[in-house]
Amino acid sequence: MSTLVTPRTLSGFRDYLPSLMLAREEVLRRAREVYRAYGFTPIDTPACESLDVLLGKGGDESDKLVYRVKSARGEGDAEMGLRFDLTVPFARFSAQYINELGTPFKRYAMGPVWRGERPGKGRYREFWQCDFDTIGTTSNAADTETALVINDLFEKIGFDKFEIRVNNRMVLNGFLSAMNLTNQAVAVLRVLDKLPKIGRDSVFDELMQIEGVGTNGAASVLAIATLSNYETDNTAMLDEVLVRTSQWSSTDQSKLLVETGVSRLRELLAVAKAAGVPDGRIKIDLSIARGLDYYTGTIYETFLTDLPGIGSVCSGGRYDNLASKYTKQVLPGVGASLGLDRLIAAMEELKHPLITGQSTPAQVLVVNFDATRLGDYQRAARALRAAGVNVEVYPDAKKVGAQLGYAEKRGFKLAVIAGPAEFEQGVWKVKNLAKREETAVPDANLVAAVRAAL
């Protein structure tokens, strides 16, 4: 006799029971609706890519997180890996098909990605991303639209307490250049990205460990990064950035970088305000660096103000050189990604209205009172489905009380019941399960009555 395998879920992975899966699918539906409203079109790419496509784009740390894939039979010549995000595969996709697609090209994609990292609160090794990107333009209008999409996305999902924090890599890179830390920029920004996770003192210690930074360099980097005060006016903060660069040479490339980054941020704020984004929704945060190496301009992170500790739930930025690994054609892009699983974890904790506890998509249960009338039950169910109502017919002719208990536990709103007496009278009983009230309606009026009750 074989030994039973203990059923278990791997660390860093998650099963979704029906009640959460229904909420998850609803978030996906709403995200898709927002993306389409802005003209983003759907694409998809394979879960596996060649390792030479994946490696070297997100940085050394990201390369360490890539899951390598091997065929059990050792087939195939290419070394493969599971995608760690949807942006790098999109860069490969764009380089491959851009002549057919044309520019600018706006796409969205939704699917699982995998990272071999330490699991944590809202952090998994397998998780879904819901990306949207515009590629083939350097226009700041695309950067601004990215912020507008993020705003509309979270409003559509049902949030009103969230912040879109933005920065621009040009500002950070300009200051690093002025400090003669250009060669250390990748390492510095990767450490700076840890600021909300490990705190100022730990970031200071890690910065000093980077060759060439030293105590003064670490202090200067943190002085700029922590200039952000979330109660400070965005405009005043950007003015202060320019004050700190005012003594630099007017021809200094460092100064030009900072001024360009500040200008793009100012325009983003102005357009968002004119477009009707609520005051205070978008905030400049000079500590945002984004850990991936491929970002070059505006960067975004989105936080739920009632649960900031769970981290950013929608992040992204501008990447002007990402496709250069695959093509000589210049394909600048900008976009962001909704972290679906982290968001669902936050919604659970916040008891978001979409987390209803309902474990069925059906609204109505047709009670199987008499097995000999199964055809009538299915006829009624099909008539309701044709009218847009989700209906389940109970499979067994059990006691009515047991069937109603089943319906209440799973979150059905109505039960439709008919036994010998009802069939003789040509009526159905429509029972509101929450109110525990029922009404008899003629067979011909069943659909109208159910739709009215819903």
Stockholm file with secondary structure:
# STOCKHOLM 1.0

chainA/1-454         MSTLVTPRTLSGFRDYLPSLMLAREEVLRRAREVYRAYGFTPIDTPACESLDVLLGKGGDESDKLVYRVKSARGEGDAEMGLRFDLTVPFARFSAQYINELGTPFKRYAMGPVWRGERPGKGRYREFWQCDFDTIGTTSNAADTETALVINDLFEKIGFDKFEIRVNNRMVLNGFLSAMNLTNQAVAVLRVLDKLPKIGRDSVFDELMQIEGVGTNGAASVLAIATLSNYETDNTAMLDEVLVRTSQWSSTDQSKLLVETGVSRLRELLAVAKAAGVPDGRIKIDLSIARGLDYYTGTIYETFLTDLPGIGSVCSGGRYDNLASKYTKQVLPGVGASLGLDRLIAAMEELKHPLITGQSTPAQVLVVNFDATRLGDYQRAARALRAAGVNVEVYPDAKKVGAQLGYAEKRGFKLAVIAGPAEFEQGVWKVKNLAKREETAVPDANLVAAVRAAL
#=GR chainA/1-454 SS CCCCCCCCCCTTCCCCCHHHHHHHHHHHHHHHHHHHHTTCEECCCCSEEEHHHHTTTSCHHHHHHCCEECCTTCCCSSCEEECSCSHHHHHHHHHHHHHHHCSSEEEEEEEEEECCCCCBTTBCSEEEEEEEEEESCCCHHHHHHHHHHHHHHHHHHTCCSEEEEEEEHHHHHHHHHHTTCGGGHHHHHHHHTTHHHHCHHHHHHHHHTSTTTHHHHHHHHHHHHTTCCTTSCHHHHHHHHHHHHTTSCTTCHHHHHHHHHHHHHHHHHHHHHHTTCCTTSEEECTTCCCSSTTCCSEEEEEEETTCGGGCCSEEEEEESSGGGGTCSSCCCEEEEEEEHHHHHHHHHHHTCTTCCCCCCSCSEEECCCCGGGHHHHHHHHHHHHHTTCCEEECSSCCCHHHHHHHHHHHTCSEEEECCHHHHHHTEEEEEETTTTEEEEEEGGGHHHHHHHHC
#=GC SS_cons         CCCCCCCCCCTTCCCCCHHHHHHHHHHHHHHHHHHHHTTCEECCCCSEEEHHHHTTTSCHHHHHHCCEECCTTCCCSSCEEECSCSHHHHHHHHHHHHHHHCSSEEEEEEEEEECCCCCBTTBCSEEEEEEEEEESCCCHHHHHHHHHHHHHHHHHHTCCSEEEEEEEHHHHHHHHHHTTCGGGHHHHHHHHTTHHHHCHHHHHHHHHTSTTTHHHHHHHHHHHHTTCCTTSCHHHHHHHHHHHHTTSCTTCHHHHHHHHHHHHHHHHHHHHHHTTCCTTSEEECTTCCCSSTTCCSEEEEEEETTCGGGCCSEEEEEESSGGGGTCSSCCCEEEEEEEHHHHHHHHHHHTCTTCCCCCCSCSEEECCCCGGGHHHHHHHHHHHHHTTCCEEECSSCCCHHHHHHHHHHHTCSEEEECCHHHHHHTEEEEEETTTTEEEEEEGGGHHHHHHHHC
//
